[in-house]
Structures are given as structure tokens and as C-alpha cells.
């Protein structure tokens, strides 16, 4: 029996992944649980295991190629004698067919099988019998703005559907016609006259595309507060003396989780012109890696003490830095915190992680002279900046939410 190995959909916003490295080659015999290939998403790098044993009959995509979710990337079979199906560059998912998708290591929940818009992959033009050209609305709008004829663009979506990236990457050929290009193809670093050019990693490319899209589509606005961290920092020292070690970020996660329950619009997603609100605050924490950022998620942070949050945050950070995060570790986030206080940053604003509608940027707590009850005092002040999506959040709502976070932190209204 021939089995299609599909690129799984690991989260509701995942549309594509890049093949990082094949761990097998055609003709290899594999057992259930063997790692077949690595995949890079905008979140992290993952290894994928075979769900059944057999032979690797055909590998459809080379390393470095970006593939839409639910598209076959390989065929396996019970023997090397069975005939392979006719290959198609981007077949649609057919739920009635007997297919098995490779599953992420240690993932509790199976992939969600949904048809999605895809990224660049081996493309073909697709023209229906009625003469229409398939293109996404944003691709049509961009093509009109740039004066690009859709007939000259090669679509990289399912069945050749023209996507936004196809228009953005379009370059006409010398003869007047053109085809979409997917970016830099060189795999080496070059040096010329003291300058150096290096190729973006697959992870960096995906992050760049995702954040560019967020900044373009979500109307960001910003609200900033000064938070007096003096008393909380004292409490942290007292707890450390009792062998309870908590980071400043652990307190911030807890404070945000409490406020998110009180301000449900901040704890939502904006998807297809609809607002999806969540009961639990699943707080993502940005972790810097050498080749990019990942955002592991602390689920139901609103129901956890600071100590429980601290233990989970530490474990997730270690898994992120060793490349052991699973899809369950970073999916279903409802709000994100980006903390650069440890780097001494005075203040900054962050880009929203779609489909979320807000992200909190946290700077360093530094001693400053302030006026309290008409008297000058030295206090540890930390600037926090909220980036909010104006399609969902209004200014007053964002200000009151952030004021509540400030109040919780300054008055230590937290369960340790």
C-alpha cells in the first residue's frame, strides 16, 4: 500500500513549512517512530516521525523548499514493487483518501487537518475553463497597485493560485514577461570590498515574512506606562533568601494573565474579520535564539501561581535553546510578552504576533529620581509598552488594560 506523507498543519495560523533536512533517502527502510525529516516554521525547527514502517519510495521536495501544509512531501510503501501514483506539484487534500501525515515528536495533540493558503513551492499556472485566474484578494489588489498583469505571474499556491508573495517577488524577464522568484538562492557568504552578504536562514525568512505581514495588515498603535518596581524587586530578594527564585518576567507574565481575564478583548485573535475571544490566558514569551525568535506558550497562566509559571518558563526556555520544543509548546498563544530588560533597554515597541491583537514590550527596571507626595525619591522604574491592533482594540481600552497591569505589579497583587 502506498502512503502519502503530508506536511502537517501544526497550528491554526501555520500555512507552510520549509524542508530543513531529510534524515532518510529513497529506498531506505524505516520503522514507526523513525525521524523522516526536519521542518522549519516561523516558530521553531522540528523533527517528524514516521507513523508506520515501510520503505521510502519517493521524496517529492528537496531540502530548503517551502511547502504548503497538507501537501505530500514523500511516498512510503510496504514494498519497493508497488507502482507510485502520478505526481502532481500541489495536490489538494482529499479527506477520503487513505493518507498518513508525519507527526511531531512528543506532540500530544494530532495535527489539525485544514486546507490553507500555501507558500512558494514548485508552481504551475492554472487557468479554469471559464478564463478566470485564481488569485487571493490581496494579490489582486497588489498587482493592480503595481501595474502587474496577473497573466504574467506564476502562482505558488494550490493549483497555481496566485498569492501575495508571488506579486511581491515578481520580476519581469528580459523579454518582457516574468515569473515569480522566491529570494536569494546562493548558499554561500561572499565578500567584496570589505562588505559581506549572507543568506537568510529558512527560519529568518519565515519570521521576516510573518512580521512584515503583521505590520502591513494590522494597524498598530502604542501605549506606554512607567511601572514602579521598587517594592516588587524587594519582595523578589526576600523570596530568594527563602530559596524561591523568580525572575521579573515571571511576575509580568502572571500580572498580564490576570489583566487579560479582566479585559477579554486583549485576549483574542483577529481571524477573517472576526474576533475570537478566549477564556484562558495563554501567554507566549519571546525567546531569542541565534537564528531568530521563538515564542513558547504558558497555557492557562491566569490559573497558575508565579512559582508554577516560573518553573514552566524555565523549562520552555531550555527546550527552545536546545531545539526540543514541540508544536504543543508554542501553539494556541493568546498574547505575547517580549522582554529586553536583561539587555538594559530603556524602552521599545514590539510587532504584534498575528492573529493575536496585542504584545507587551518590557524594558529594564532602572533607578530614577521621581516625585512622590511632593518629595524627591529614588525608585526602580520600568517602562512597559503595549502594541495593540486598532481593528479590535481602541486606545482607551488599551490604556486601562495596561494601567491594570501596572497596578498589579506595583501592589504585588499576585499569588506566589
PADREN-221797 format. One record per residue (C-alpha): x negated, z, y. Coordinates in steps of 0.1 Angstrom, whole numbers, padded with zeros to 4 digits, always signed. Layout:
BEGIN
XZY;...
END
This chain:
BEGIN
+0000+0000+0000;-0013-0009+0035;-0010+0018+0061;-0014+0013+0098;-0034+0040+0116;-0018+0044+0150;-0033+0058+0182;-0012+0089+0186;+0007+0100+0217;-0008+0135+0222;+0013+0144+0253;+0042+0133+0274;+0020+0117+0300;-0006+0101+0277;-0003+0063+0278;-0037+0052+0264;-0070+0063+0250;-0104+0048+0246;-0121+0045+0213;-0152+0066+0216;-0170+0062+0182;-0160+0051+0148;-0171+0075+0121;-0163+0050+0093;-0168+0013+0087;-0148-0013+0069;-0149-0008+0032;-0156+0029+0033;-0135+0052+0010;-0121+0081+0029;-0103+0113+0018;-0075+0131+0035;-0090+0152+0064;-0120+0129+0070;-0127+0121+0106;-0120+0085+0112;-0128+0080+0149;-0133+0097+0183;-0110+0091+0212;-0114+0098+0249;-0084+0106+0271;-0082+0119+0307;-0082+0154+0292;-0110+0156+0267;-0127+0140+0237;-0111+0144+0203;-0117+0137+0167;-0090+0123+0145;-0085+0129+0108;-0070+0107+0081;-0037+0120+0068;-0042+0104+0034;-0070+0090+0013;-0078+0053+0008;-0101+0025+0019;-0108+0014+0055;-0097-0022+0052;-0098-0033+0088;-0109-0019+0122;-0090-0036+0149;-0107-0023+0181;-0144-0018+0188;-0159+0013+0204;-0153+0015+0242;-0120-0004+0241;-0090+0013+0258;-0059+0011+0236;-0022+0020+0243;-0007+0048+0224;+0012+0039+0191;-0008+0007+0187;-0026+0002+0153;-0063+0007+0156;-0071+0002+0119;-0056-0005+0085;-0062+0016+0054;-0051+0007+0018;-0050+0021-0017;-0074-0006-0028;-0096-0034-0015;-0075-0061-0031;-0042-0058-0011;-0036-0085+0014;-0036-0074+0051;-0007-0081+0074;-0010-0108+0101;-0029-0092+0130;-0012-0090+0164;-0031-0078+0195;-0004-0054+0207;+0025-0049+0183;+0054-0028+0193;+0060+0004+0175;+0086-0001+0147;+0100+0033+0136;+0114+0019+0103;+0080+0007+0091;+0060+0030+0069;+0031+0039+0092;+0009+0069+0095;-0009+0079+0127;-0042+0097+0126;-0037+0133+0137;-0059+0155+0159;-0080+0183+0143;-0063+0217+0143;-0032+0204+0162;-0001+0225+0154;+0025+0201+0166;+0026+0164+0154;+0022+0136+0179;+0054+0126+0198;+0063+0091+0189;+0075+0074+0221;+0070+0038+0233;+0049+0039+0265;+0032+0016+0290;-0003+0007+0279;-0037+0003+0293;-0062-0025+0290;-0067-0040+0256;-0070-0075+0240;-0044-0092+0261;-0022-0123+0258;+0002-0138+0283;+0038-0135+0274;+0065-0158+0288;+0100-0154+0275;+0121-0185+0267;+0141-0180+0300;+0109-0184+0320;+0106-0148+0333;+0073-0130+0334;+0072-0094+0322;+0056-0071+0348;+0061-0035+0359;+0078-0030+0393;+0047-0016+0409;+0027-0045+0395;+0052-0069+0411;+0050-0051+0444;+0012-0050+0445;+0010-0087+0435;+0033-0096+0464;+0013-0075+0489;-0020-0091+0478;-0006-0126+0475;-0014-0129+0438;+0007-0152+0416;+0018-0134+0385;+0013-0166+0365;-0024-0163+0371;-0027-0127+0358;-0033-0118+0321;-0012-0088+0313;-0027-0060+0292;+0005-0042+0283;+0026-0046+0251;+0034-0083+0246;+0013-0092+0276;+0033-0072+0301;+0015-0071+0335;+0006-0036+0346;-0006-0021+0379;-0042-0021+0368;-0041-0058+0360;-0033-0065+0396;-0058-0040+0410;-0085-0055+0387;-0076-0092+0392;-0104-0115+0403;-0098-0153+0406;-0121-0175+0386;-0144-0200+0404;-0119-0228+0397;-0091-0211+0415;-0074-0194+0386;-0083-0160+0373;-0080-0133+0347;-0079-0095+0348;-0111-0077+0344;-0115-0042+0331;-0145-0030+0351;-0182-0027+0345;-0194-0040+0312;-0231-0032+0313;-0242-0003+0291;-0275+0005+0308;-0288+0020+0340;-0305-0004+0364;-0329+0004+0392;-0337-0018+0422;-0354-0009+0454;-0351+0028+0449;-0313+0027+0441;-0298+0034+0407;-0265+0022+0392;-0249+0039+0363;-0219+0031+0342;-0189+0055+0343;-0181+0072+0311;-0148+0065+0295;-0136+0100+0304;-0147+0095+0340;-0129+0061+0342;-0097+0076+0330;-0099+0106+0354;-0106+0082+0382;-0076+0060+0374;-0053+0090+0370;-0062+0108+0402;-0062+0076+0422;-0026+0070+0410;-0016+0106+0418;-0030+0103+0454;-0013+0070+0459;+0021+0078+0444;+0026+0115+0452;+0029+0123+0490;+0005+0153+0491;+0008+0180+0518;-0012+0212+0521;-0005+0249+0528;-0033+0274+0532;-0034+0312+0533;-0062+0338+0537;-0059+0365+0510;-0075+0399+0515;-0091+0405+0481;-0108+0438+0491;-0086+0461+0471;-0083+0438+0440;-0121+0435+0439;-0124+0473+0440;-0099+0475+0411;-0119+0449+0392;-0150+0471+0395;-0131+0501+0383;-0118+0483+0353;-0153+0470+0344;-0165+0506+0343;-0139+0511+0316;-0152+0481+0297;-0123+0459+0308;-0140+0428+0321;-0117+0405+0341;-0125+0375+0363;-0110+0369+0397;-0094+0338+0382;-0076+0359+0356;-0058+0377+0383;-0050+0345+0401;-0035+0329+0370;-0013+0360+0365;-0002+0360+0402;+0007+0323+0401;+0026+0327+0369;+0048+0354+0384;+0054+0334+0415;+0062+0303+0395;+0091+0320+0378;+0104+0331+0411;+0101+0296+0426;+0112+0272+0398;+0107+0240+0418;+0070+0246+0418;+0071+0250+0381;+0084+0215+0374;+0075+0179+0366;+0085+0148+0386;+0092+0121+0360;+0111+0088+0365;+0127+0100+0398;+0139+0131+0380;+0128+0168+0385;+0123+0186+0352;+0121+0224+0356;+0106+0247+0331;+0114+0283+0322;+0079+0293+0313;+0048+0290+0335;+0022+0271+0315;-0008+0274+0338;-0036+0249+0335;-0071+0259+0345;-0096+0232+0355;-0129+0235+0337;-0159+0214+0348;-0179+0196+0322;-0210+0174+0325;-0190+0142+0323;-0157+0153+0340;-0130+0178+0341;-0106+0191+0315;-0075+0213+0321;-0067+0236+0292;-0034+0254+0295;-0024+0291+0291;+0011+0290+0279;+0038+0315+0290;+0013+0331+0313;+0043+0348+0330;+0049+0369+0299;+0012+0379+0295;-0009+0407+0309;-0041+0399+0328;-0062+0411+0298;-0044+0387+0275;-0048+0359+0300;-0085+0367+0303;-0091+0365+0266;-0073+0332+0263;-0090+0317+0293;-0124+0327+0279;-0117+0311+0245;-0103+0279+0261;-0134+0276+0284;-0157+0280+0254;-0138+0254+0234;-0138+0230+0264;-0176+0232+0268;-0182+0227+0231;-0158+0198+0228;-0134+0217+0205;-0102+0215+0225;-0072+0202+0206;-0042+0184+0221;-0022+0217+0219;-0048+0234+0241;-0042+0211+0271;-0007+0198+0268;+0026+0209+0285;+0010+0224+0316;+0034+0230+0345;+0010+0240+0372;-0028+0238+0377;-0054+0261+0393;-0088+0247+0404;-0112+0275+0413;-0146+0267+0430;-0151+0302+0443;-0181+0307+0420;-0198+0278+0438;-0195+0295+0472;-0170+0270+0485;-0153+0281+0518;-0121+0261+0513;-0110+0228+0497;-0078+0210+0487;-0072+0195+0453;-0054+0164+0439;-0022+0171+0420;-0023+0167+0382;+0007+0144+0375;+0035+0148+0365;+0031+0184+0379;+0041+0189+0416;+0015+0214+0427;-0020+0226+0423;-0038+0256+0438;-0073+0253+0451;-0092+0286+0452;-0123+0292+0473;-0148+0321+0474;-0140+0356+0485;-0164+0363+0514;-0168+0393+0537;-0154+0386+0571;-0146+0406+0602;-0108+0409+0606;-0084+0428+0628;-0063+0455+0611;-0039+0476+0632;-0058+0466+0663;-0091+0477+0648;-0120+0455+0635;-0128+0458+0598;-0149+0440+0572;-0128+0427+0544;-0133+0402+0515;-0112+0372+0524;-0104+0343+0500;-0088+0311+0511;-0062+0295+0488;-0048+0260+0494;-0017+0246+0478;-0013+0209+0474;+0023+0200+0469;+0043+0168+0461;+0067+0162+0490;+0090+0143+0468;+0100+0176+0452;+0087+0204+0475;+0094+0210+0511;+0070+0227+0535;+0089+0260+0539;+0094+0263+0501;+0056+0258+0495;+0048+0283+0523;+0070+0310+0509;+0057+0304+0473;+0021+0307+0484;+0029+0337+0505;+0043+0354+0474;+0010+0346+0455;-0009+0362+0484;+0014+0393+0483;+0009+0398+0446;-0029+0396+0449;-0032+0418+0479;-0010+0445+0465;-0022+0443+0429;+0014+0437+0416;+0001+0427+0382;+0003+0441+0346;-0033+0447+0335;
END
